[in-house]
Amino acid sequence: MRDTVLLSLALSALPVLAMAEVPKVVTDMPVVQSLTAQVMGDLGTPAVLLEQGANPHSYQMKPSQARALQEAGLLFWVGPEMTPWLSRAIDAAGGKLPQIALLHSDGTHLQSYVDDDDDDHDDDHDHDHDHDHADADGHSHEGLDPHAWLDPHNAGNWVSVIAAALAKADPENAATYEANAKAAQERIDTLDKDLRAELTPVKDRPFVVYHAAYGYFAAHYGLQDEGSVAFGDATDPGAAHLSALRADLKAKGVVCAFPEASHDPRPMQRLIEGTEVRLGQPLDPEGTQITPGPDLYDTLMRTIGGNLSGCLGR
C-alpha cells in the first residue's frame, strides 16, 4: 500500500517537472557563454560552440555541435558580424531556432571601426554597411564593430536581455534568472569601477594593438588606441601599412605595442624594432585562451586592463 501511494505521488509530480524544464541553451563564444552562465546559475550550464583557442570569425562546427544547435531550445550569440559561420547554420535551420543576436538587442551601444562622427551608431539596430576591408574569412573591419562586450555597459545590458529571454522560455524560473542577472550586473559594475581606477592614470599614453578590436574598451575608458598592425584576424599586415604605422609611433608618442593571444607576435616585434616603444603582454579580447565559465568575462576584462596598465604605467 505504501509503495502504491509513493508511486502515485511520483507520477503526479511528472507534469510539474516537465513544465519547469530549463531550456537547452547554446552560445557562440566564451564571452557570451560566461554572461549566460551567470544568469542561469545552478539551473543549467549553457553550451559554447567555439572551442578554446579557435578563431571566432572562421570556425567550422563539428557534426556533434551542429546536432546540439539543432536540438537547442535557445541560442544566444553576438551576431553575424562576429560569427558568420553561425549565421549560415541558423539559415540552414530554416528560421526554426529561437535565437537572440545580442549585438542587435535594444539598449546596446554600437560604434564603428572608424572613429568618425559621421559613422556613429545609435541603438535602433538598423544597419546596412558596405564592407571594404574583409578578412579571408569574410569578417570585415570597416563598418559596425562587433566587439561590443568590451564596453561593460553593453555586457550589463546583455545580461538583462539574456535573463528576459530565459524567463520567457522558462517562466517557472523567471525570478531566479532575474536575481542572477541583478547579481551579474552588480559584479560588472564593480569590475567597471576597478578598471576605471586602474586605467585613469594611463589614459593619455598612446598605444597600438595587433587587431582592431579594442574600440569599445578604449572609448569607454578614454584610452589612446592609435592603430592596429592587422586589419583583421586573418589578414597579414602589408609592408605599406606597417611603414605608415611605424612612422606614427614617434609622431604620436606611442608608449607600448600589444600583440594578441593566438597570433604570431613577430609582426609587432618587427614594428617596434629599433624604437623606444615597449612590447606589452598579449591581449585576448575574445577570451579564447581563458577557461570557459561564469568567471571568464571578469577575467578577460581585468586581464586586458592589467596588461595595458602594466606596460603603459612603467
KACORFEN-V586105 format. One record per helix or strand of 2 or more residues. SS is the DSSP state (~ for helix, > for strand). FROM is the first residue (numbers start at 0). TO is the last residue. Records with the same first field share a line. If there is no record, write none. Layout:
# KACORFEN-V586105
SS->FROM-TO ; FROM-TO
This chain:
# KACORFEN-V586105
~->1-18 ; 29-42 ; 62-69 ; 83-91 ; 101-103 ; 116-118 ; 147-149 ; 151-168 ; 170-201 ; 214-220 ; 238-250 ; 265-271 ; 295-311
>->24-26 ; 46-47 ; 73-76 ; 98-100 ; 206-210 ; 224-229 ; 255-259 ; 277-282
